[in-house]
């Protein structure tokens, strides 16, 4: 009888351990339950979206097959919209006379005036580096 009692105590302690493990698992399931409910409500919307995408893909496949069979249906480059906006009127490439002439200061720019271009005096490849014109006030002429 003592042996049966010892076995019974041993079985009871094993049952208690299993019971505490089951309670821990149930607690974990209770924590997960809101997530499962949210996923369950989300699934029909995703299924509907996937079904719509499948239908659209089928429509696109049919259009591609129809275009492949009939090349006249393909879009010509001239029918496509322009990549850059097209100006309404062409722009003149040469500047107008008003844009070239100065607005203030007499008839022209530079030491020579009268709209005559001045000569640049910088170094050039293969040329002398000395200026090609006399000084402006004639300083070099009075040294006799």
URNORJO-V535264 format. One record per residue. N is the residue number from 1. PSI is psi in whole degrees, -180 to 180 (NA if undefined). OMEGA is omega as a letter, one per 40 degrees, with the letter a starting at -180 (* if undefined). NEAR is the number of other ideal C-beta (glycine too) atoms within 10 Angstrom. Layout:
# URNORJO-V535264
n=<N & N>
psi=<PSI & PSI>
omega=<OMEGA & OMEGA>
near=<NEAR & NEAR>
This chain:
# URNORJO-V535264
n=<1 & 2 & 3 & 4 & 5 & 6 & 7 & 8 & 9 & 10 & 11 & 12 & 13 & 14 & 15 & 16 & 17 & 18 & 19 & 20 & 21 & 22 & 23 & 24 & 25 & 26 & 27 & 28 & 29 & 30 & 31 & 32 & 33 & 34 & 35 & 36 & 37 & 38 & 39 & 40 & 41 & 42 & 43 & 44 & 45 & 46 & 47 & 48 & 49 & 50 & 51 & 52 & 53 & 54 & 55 & 56 & 57 & 58 & 59 & 60 & 61 & 62 & 63 & 64 & 65 & 66 & 67 & 68 & 69 & 70 & 71 & 72 & 73 & 74 & 75 & 76 & 77 & 78 & 79 & 80 & 81 & 82 & 83 & 84 & 85 & 86 & 87 & 88 & 89 & 90 & 91 & 92 & 93 & 94 & 95 & 96 & 97 & 98 & 99 & 100 & 101 & 102 & 103 & 104 & 105 & 106 & 107 & 108 & 109 & 110 & 111 & 112 & 113 & 114 & 115 & 116 & 117 & 118 & 119 & 120 & 121 & 122 & 123 & 124 & 125 & 126 & 127 & 128 & 129 & 130 & 131 & 132 & 133 & 134 & 135 & 136 & 137 & 138 & 139 & 140 & 141 & 142 & 143 & 144>
psi=<-39 & -37 & -41 & -38 & -41 & -41 & -40 & -41 & -41 & -43 & -41 & -40 & -36 & -40 & -40 & -40 & -44 & -38 & -43 & -36 & -39 & -41 & -38 & -43 & -41 & -40 & -41 & -40 & -36 & -35 & -35 & -22 & -46 & -36 & -40 & -41 & -43 & -44 & -37 & -36 & -24 & -30 & -46 & -38 & -41 & -40 & -41 & -44 & -42 & -40 & -43 & -40 & -40 & -43 & -43 & -39 & -39 & -43 & -43 & -39 & -42 & -42 & -43 & -43 & -42 & -41 & -38 & -35 & -31 & 95 & -16 & -27 & -12 & 152 & 134 & 146 & -31 & -20 & -14 & 152 & 153 & 145 & -37 & 149 & 141 & 130 & 150 & -32 & 147 & 145 & 137 & 139 & -31 & 135 & 152 & 164 & -38 & -34 & -29 & -44 & 146 & 150 & -18 & 149 & 32 & -149 & -22 & -179 & 165 & 172 & -26 & -29 & -169 & 39 & 24 & 131 & 139 & 158 & 125 & 143 & 22 & 173 & 146 & 154 & 128 & 9 & 162 & 152 & -2 & 151 & 148 & -3 & 165 & 161 & 157 & -37 & 6 & 30 & -31 & -12 & -26 & 11 & 55 & NA>
omega=<i & i & i & i & i & i & i & i & i & i & i & i & i & i & i & i & i & i & i & i & i & i & i & i & i & i & i & i & i & i & a & a & i & i & i & i & i & i & i & i & a & a & a & i & i & i & i & i & i & i & i & i & i & i & i & i & i & i & i & i & i & i & i & i & i & i & i & i & a & a & i & a & a & a & i & i & a & i & a & i & a & i & i & i & i & i & a & i & i & i & i & i & i & i & i & a & a & a & a & a & i & a & a & i & i & a & a & i & i & a & a & i & i & i & i & a & i & a & i & a & i & i & i & a & i & a & i & i & i & a & a & i & a & i & a & a & i & a & a & a & a & a & a & *>
near=<5 & 6 & 7 & 8 & 9 & 10 & 10 & 10 & 10 & 10 & 10 & 10 & 10 & 10 & 10 & 10 & 10 & 10 & 10 & 10 & 10 & 10 & 10 & 10 & 10 & 9 & 10 & 10 & 10 & 9 & 8 & 10 & 10 & 9 & 9 & 10 & 10 & 10 & 10 & 9 & 9 & 10 & 10 & 9 & 9 & 10 & 10 & 10 & 10 & 10 & 10 & 10 & 10 & 10 & 10 & 10 & 10 & 10 & 10 & 10 & 10 & 10 & 11 & 10 & 10 & 10 & 13 & 10 & 8 & 9 & 7 & 6 & 10 & 9 & 8 & 7 & 5 & 5 & 7 & 8 & 4 & 6 & 5 & 5 & 6 & 5 & 7 & 5 & 5 & 6 & 5 & 7 & 5 & 7 & 8 & 8 & 7 & 7 & 8 & 9 & 11 & 10 & 6 & 4 & 8 & 8 & 10 & 15 & 15 & 11 & 10 & 13 & 12 & 9 & 12 & 12 & 9 & 12 & 11 & 8 & 10 & 6 & 8 & 8 & 4 & 4 & 9 & 8 & 8 & 6 & 9 & 9 & 10 & 10 & 9 & 8 & 8 & 8 & 9 & 8 & 9 & 7 & 5 & 3>
